[in-house]
Amino acid sequence: MALIMEINPQITDLKKIKCDGGKILHVLSKSSSKFKDFGEAYFNIINPSVIKGWNMHLKGTCNIVVPKGEIKFVIKQNNNFFVEIISEQSYKLLTIPPNNWFAFQNLSSKQSIMLNIFSIEHDPMELQKLTLNKINFDWNL
C-alpha cells in the first residue's frame, strides 16, 4: 500500500475570517475553479471513531469541508491511497471528482460535522458502495 498525493482529489486552503462575535468559515464560490455545478448540499454527522464508506460517485463531484471536529479522509485510485485529515483547525476544502473510492473516519472524541456541496442532486444509480473490508486499508496509520 502506497500513500501518495498525486491523484485526482484536491486540497484547497480556505479562509477563516474573524468578525464581531465569532468568525466566518468560507467554503466555495461560483467563481472558484473547484466549483463544477450545484446539485445539493448536506451535512453528514459522524459519531466518534466511526468509519463510513467506501463510496464512489460515477457522475458527481464532492466538495467537502469539516467545520466541526476532525475527520480522516481516504481516497483510493488504482492501488494508491490519498490520505488527508481535515478539521476546524486545519480548515480546507477537499474536492473529490467522480470515479474515486473514498471513506472517512471521525478522529474526534465528539461528533464531527462534514458539509458536502455536491455537483448533482442525489441519484442512487450513480453511487456505488462497498463494505469497509472490500478495500484493504489500515485505518490505524
Phi, psi and omega in degrees: 000131180245135174261119183225169180242355187262056172231183190304321182302148181231145177247132179233126174296141181242161182270136168247118186249119177289140176215170180306123175081007180165223180204163175248129176255103181287144182242295190201141175237157182302330181278355181290145176294341179281339182283120179257312180185169178242125175246313179192162175230140178210155174262140174242120180258124187243126179288160182307136176068356182288139174247127178244142177135188354280138178232150172216124175268136181271336183234328188271149174256131177266136170238107192246136171228158178238095180280346182213125178098203182211125184230134173266125177253136177234123179242129181251132173221119188058235179255018182248152179237140174248125181239131178218135174255125180238137181212178176291335176281319178256073190279111184219163173256126175255119179254120180244107178289168178303161174068033173234123174289136177215153175215166181209153184228134174283120179265353184277156175279355176238175176299142172250153180239130178243136173252128175244119172262104190263140188285343178226163174289154181306131178218106183299341180283342181261000181253128173249146181228147173227151173287158185303324183285353181282340176238124185280105176219135179273103183288354178273356180296000000 
